[in-house]
Amino acid sequence: MARPKPLSGFPEFLPAGRIVEQRVLDILRETFELHGFASIETRAVETMDTLTRKGEITKEVYVVRRLHAEDSDGKGDDLGLHFDLTVPFARYVMENAGHLVFPFRRYQVQKVWRGERPQEGRYREFLQADIDIVGQDNLPAHFDVEAPIVMLAALERMHTELGLPQALMHVNNRKLAEGFYRGLGIGEPGGAHEQVSTLDVLQRVDKFDKIGGEAVADLLTSELGLSAEVAAKCVALAGICTPDDSFVEQVRALGVQHEMLDEGLELLRRVVLAANRRVPGRIVADLKIARGLDYYTGTVYETELVGHEKLGSISSGGRYDSLASDGKVTFPGVGISLGVTRLLGPMITKGRITATRSVPSAVLVAVDDEETRDQAEEVAAALRARQVPCEVAPKADKFGKQIKHADRRGIPFVWFGGMAGQVKDIRSGEQHDADAATWAPPAEDLRPAVTTEG
C-alpha cells in the first residue's frame, strides 16, 4: 500500500502537539466553569434548512448522505455538518427550553466543518470552543460585557501559563453601524438610498482589513450604488479605532444623527469602559468590525493575537436577539467563540509551541527479566496510586537499552528493582534509593510542560 498523503484542511497533531491542545482545553474548561457555564454537546449534523437560513455560509456547508441513498422522497441532501456551534445551539435551546433555567449559560467544545480553501489558520475541520448566555424574551445588556471578559480571562491564562501571545479584542456594535447608515439614508424609508440594505453595507465594510478603505468605498459605490460622499462617510466610520470611549466624540464629528446610532454608541461605550476596568489594555473599540453573519444584532467581537495579526481573528462573536425563536417566545443571547485549532495549528506545526515530552509518563519501570515482570507492575501500580504517570518497559532488555527506550520517549526517570528500589534521572545520571510507596518526581517533571519559542 502506498504511503497516504495528508488531507488538506484536516489537521492532525503529533502527541506533543496534542498535549498542548489538551492543556489549552483544560484552561478553557476551568475558566468557563469558574464563571458558571455548564457544558453541553450537540449533534454533528443539522438539517440544511437550519444551517442555511442565516448568513452567507451556504457554499461552505458539507452535505451528509449515505453513499447508496436513494432520493425516493424528493428531499435530496437534507443534512449537513454544522459550520459553527451557534446555529445548533439555537436549535438546542428551542428544543429543550422547558428543561433549562434562564439565563442559560453554556460552554461547548466540538469539531466544526467548513468547505473553504485551506490556508494557514483556516481549516476544513477544526475545534471550536464557545460560550453563550441566553435569556427568555429579554437579556440585559450587562451580559454583552461579561461574555468577552470571560473569554479574555481564558486567553490571559494561556499567555501567563503557557506563553501564548497576548490577545487584543476589537469590539463594535451593529446598532451603532446600522444607525449611522440609516442616518445617511441607507435602508431608511424615504432616504436617499432606501433600497440598499444596511446588512449589504455591513458585509462589505467587514472586508476593510482585507482590502482597505479605498477598495471598500469602491464596492459601496459600484456594487450598491451609494454616492461617493455617503461611501466616504461609511469608510470614515470604519476607520475609527480607540482604546477608550473617545470613539463617541469622533463619530459625532462625522455629523450623522439617528436614534439607533445614539443607542449603539451608548451600548459600546459601556462595554469598552467596563471591560477596560476588568482586563485593562485587552479591548479596543474598532468600528470596522461588522461580522458577516446576519444574526448578530448588537455588540460584536473579534480577537487578534498581538504580533500575529496576519492570522486573523481567533475569537469572535456577538449579541443576537432573534436567532432562536419559536414564533411565540424569543431567546436572545450573546456568545463568543474561540477557534482552538486556528489559534494553535500554525504555532504547533511550526514548532513555536510544543511540550517538553510527547508522553505523559514521568517514570519507566525497568524489567529485570520476564519472570519478575509482576514485580515491576506492582511498582507501577504503587506510583500510579499517588498520581505519578508511569509505564513498564516493553521488554526485559539490558538496562542500557531500557534507558535508551526511556530517552527516546522523553521519559525523565527510570526505576530499577522492586518496591524498595532505585530511581535514575537519565538527564543528569543521578541515581539513588527510593521507596515506590513514597517517592515522587519533582513537580516540574510530573506532567509534560508546554514550552514556547523564545
N, C-alpha and C positions, 0 to 999 in steps of 0.2 A: 504494500500500500504506500502510495506517495505521501510525503510529509504534507499535512494540511496547512493551508495558508490562513493567516489571520483574517477574520471577517471585519471589514472596515466599519467603524462606528459602534462596535460592541466590545468595549474594553474588558480585559481580564487581568487582574493584578497577580503578580507573584506573591508568595507568602509574606514577605516583608512589607509589601505594599498593602496587603490585606490587613496586617496588624495595624498599620497607620489608619486605615479606613475604620477599623473596629474601634480604635481609640477615639476617633472623631465622633463616631456614633454613640459611644459611651458618654462623651461630653454633652452631646445634643440631648440624649435621653435624660441625663441627670439634670440639666438646666431646665428643660421643658417641664419635667415632673416637679422640680423645685418651685415652679410658678403655677402649679395646679393643673397642668394639661394632662388629660388621660389619653392613652394610646388606643388607636383603632387600626384596622386594616380593611381595605375594601377589595373587591374582586378586581382582577386584571382587565376584564372586558366590560364594555358598556355598549348599549345599543347605539347604532350610528346616529339615530335621531338625537340622542342625548349628547353625543360627542360633537356634533356639527352645528348645534343650534346657537352657539356663542362664538364670536370672533372669527378671525381669518386663519383657521387651522385645518380646514378640510383636506387640503392636499398633503398634510403631514400624517394623517391617521393611517395606521396599519390595520387592514381588514383581516378578520379572523373567520375562517371557514374550513370545514372538513375537505380533505383532498378530493374525495369522491362524492361530495354533496351534490344533490340534485335540486335544481331550482324549481321544484314542483309547486311551491306555493306562490311563486312570483315575487317573493320578497328579496331574493338575491342575497347579497352580502350585507347582513344587518347587524353584525357585531364587529367591534374594533377594539384594539388595545388602547387603554387610556393614555393620553399625551401629557396629562398633568394630574395632580391629586385633588384639585379644587372642584372640578366638574363632578367626579364620582362622589366627593364628599357632600356636595349639594344634594345629590340623589339620595345618599345615605341618610342625611338629616330628614328629608321629606318622608322616607320610608319608616324611620324609627322615631319620629318626633314624639310619639306617645310614650316612649320609654326614656327620653332624655330630659335632663333638667337644664333649663336655660337661665343665663347664658351658658352655652355648652362650649367647653374648652377642650380641644383635641389636638394631639400631635400624631403624625403619620409618617413612617419611613418606608418607602416602597420604590420598586423599579417603575419607570415610565418609558414610553416608546414614542419616538418621533421620526418620521421618514424624511429627514432633511440631509443635506450634504454634510458628511463628516468632516470636521476640521478641528484644530486644537481647541479644546474646551467645549466642543459641540459633538454630541454623540447620538446614535440612534436608540441606544438603550442606556439608561443611566439611573442612578439612585438619587432620589429626591427626599428631602425632609421638610415637612410642612407643619405650621401651627395655625390654627384658626380659632376665633371666638365668634360664636353665632348666637344671636338673640331671636326672640319670637316677637314679630311685629315691629320691634324697635331695638336699637343697640346704641347706648350712649357713646358720645364722641371720644371719651377718655380712653376707650379701647384702641382707638387709632394711634395712641401714644404707646400703650402697653405692648402691642404686638412687635413693633420694631425694637423696643428696648430689650425684650426677651431674646430676640434673635441676635442683637448686638452683644448681649451678655455671653451668649454661647460662642460667638466669634472672638470675643475678647479672651475667653478662656483658651481657645485654640491658639491664640497669639502668645499668651503668657506661659501656658503649659507645654505646648508643642512647638512653638517657634514659627507658626504660620504668620504670614504678613498681616499687618493691621487692616481692618476693614473700615471703609468710609461709605455711609449710606446717604444716597441722594433721595430727597423726598419732594413731592409736589402734591397738588390737589386737582382732581379732574373738574371740580366745580369752579375753581379759580380759572382754569383754562377755558372751560366752556362758557363761563360768564363773560370772560374777556372777548371771546369770539362773538358771542351774541351782542355784546356792546358794539362790535364792529358791523353788525347787521348780518352775521353768518347764522343761518338756520333760524333766524328770528322772523316771525310773521311781519310782513311789511318792510323788512330790512333790505338793504341793497343786495345781499347775497342770501336771501331766504331759501333758495333752492339748494344750497350747499349744506351738507351735513357737518355738524361740529365734529362728529366722530371721524369723518374723512380727513378733516384738518388735523385732528389729533394723531391719526395714523401716519400722516406724512411728517409731522413735527417729530414723531418718535424716531425718525431716521436722522435727526440732527447730528448725532455723534458720528454716524457712519459716513454721511455725505457732506456735512457742513451746512451752514445757514444759507449761503447763496443758492446751493442746489435745492434746498427745501423751498426757498422762495420761488424758484423756477417751477417746481412741482405744483405749488399752490396756484400759480398763475396759469400754467399750461394745461394741467390736468383738471383743476377745479374751477378755473375761470375767475379767480379772485383778482381784484385790481392790484397793481403794483404797490400802491400805498397800503392797502389792507394786508397784503402779504408781508410787507416790510414790518408792520406792526406785530404780526404773529411771530416773525423771526426775532424781533427785538424782545418780545416777552420770553421766548425760549432761551435767549442769551443771558437771562438774569440768574445768577447763582451766588448765594451768600451764606456764610456760616451762622448767621443770626437772623433777626426779624427785619433787617434793613431792606429786604426784598419788597416789603409793603410800600415803602416810600418810592422805590424805583418803579414799581408797577403803576402807582398813582401818577407818576411823572409822565407816563405814556398817554394820559388824558382820556382813558376809556372808562365808561361807567356802566354798571349793571348790578342789580341786586344779587344775582348769583355770584358775581365776581367778589362782592363785599363778603359774602358768606365764605367763599373759598379762601380768601385772604386771611380771615379770622381763624378758620379751622387750621390752616397751615401754620400760622403764627403760633398757635397753641402747641402744635406738635413739635415744632423746632425748639421753642423755649423750654418745654418740659423735657424733651429728650436731651438737650444740652445740659440740663441740670443733673440728669441721671448718668449720662455717658458723654461727658464733655469732649468735644472735638471729633465725635464719631458720626455726626449727621450734618448735612447742609441742605438748605432749600435750593432746589435746582429746577427751574421752571420749564426745562425742555423735556423732563421726564413725563411720558404720557402713558406708556403701557398699551400695546396694540389691541389686547383683547377687550371686547366691548362690554364685559360685565362689570368692569370697575366703574364706580360712581363717585368716589371721593378721594381720600388720601391714597397716593401710590408711592411705592418704594422701589429703588434699585440700588444694589450694593456692589462696590468695586473693592479689589484688594490694592492697597497702596503699593505702587511700584510695579503692579501687574495689570494696569488698566486695559491693555490690549486684550486681555482675557474676556473682557466684557462683564456684565452683571452676573454675580454668582448667587445673589439672593434678591428676590423681588416679590412684589405682591401689592395688596391694597384693600380698600373698602369696597364691598359690593352690597347693594341694597335690595337687589331683586333677582339674584342668581337662583335662589331657592324659593319657590312659591308654588302652592297647590291651587291657587286661584282664590282661596279664602284667607289663608294665613301666609304671611311672608316671613322669611327667615334671613334678615340682613346679617352680614358678617364682615369681619376683617381678618385677613390672613397674610402670611408671608412664607415664602418657600426658599429653601437653600438647595442649590444643585450640588450635592455632595461629590458626585463624580466630576462635575465641571470644576469644582474647587480643587480636588486632589489629583485628578487624572494627569494633567501636564506636569505637575510637580513630582509625582511618583515616577512617571515614565522617564523623566529627565534626571532622576536621581537627586532632585533638590530636597526631597524629604524621604526618609526611609526609617527602618527600625534597626536597632543595634544587633538583633539577630532575627533569623527567619523562622525560629521555632519558639514555642512558649517554654520549653524545658530549660530549667536552670541547672539541672544535675543529670548526668548519665551514670547509672549504677552499673558498674562493671560486673561481668560474669566470669568467675574463676574457671568453671567448666560446666557443661550442661547438666551434670548430676547435682550441682549446687545452685541451679537457676532459681529454685524456690526461695533460697535464702536471699538472693538479690531482689526477688519480687516482694519479700517481706520488708526489706529496707525501703523499697519504693513506696509501699503502702504506708509505712510509718511517716515518710516525708509528705506524702500527699494528704495524710490525715491532718497535717498542720499547714495545708495550702501551699506546699512547695512543689511547683511543677517539675516533674522528672519523668524519665523513661529508662527502661532497662536495655542494655546493649543487645543488639540483634543476634550476635554470635559470640561464642567464647573464644575469641581470637587472643593472640598475645596482647598484653596490656598496652603495648606501644601502638598497636593497630586500633584498639578501642579508644585510646586517647586521640588518635588522628580522626577517628569517626566523629567523636565529640567536637573536635576543632572544625571539621568540615560543616557540621550542622550549627556551629556558633554557640554550642553549649559550654558555659564557662567552667563548670566543676565536674569532676569525675569521682565517684565513690568507690572505694575498694574495701572488700571484706564484708562482714555481717553487720548486725545492728551496732555493735561497738567496732567501728572500722576506722578508716582514714579517708579524708577528702582532699583532693588536689585541685588547686586553682591552676588550670593549664595555661593561663596567660602569664602568670608570674613564676610558675613552677613550685610555689609553696605548697607543702603537704603537711597535714597534722592530724592527730587523733580526733575523732568525733563520734558522738552518740546520735544515732538516727532518730531517737525519741526527743532530742532537744535541739540539735543543730539546725541552723537555717542560714542561707546565704545572706550577704549584705542586702539591705533594702533595694539598693540601686540595681542589683543583679537578679532580684526575684522575678521580675517581668521584663520583657523586651521594652526598651525605651525608644521614643521617637526622636530622631535627630534631623536637623535641617542643615542645608549647605550654608557655610559661612557662620 
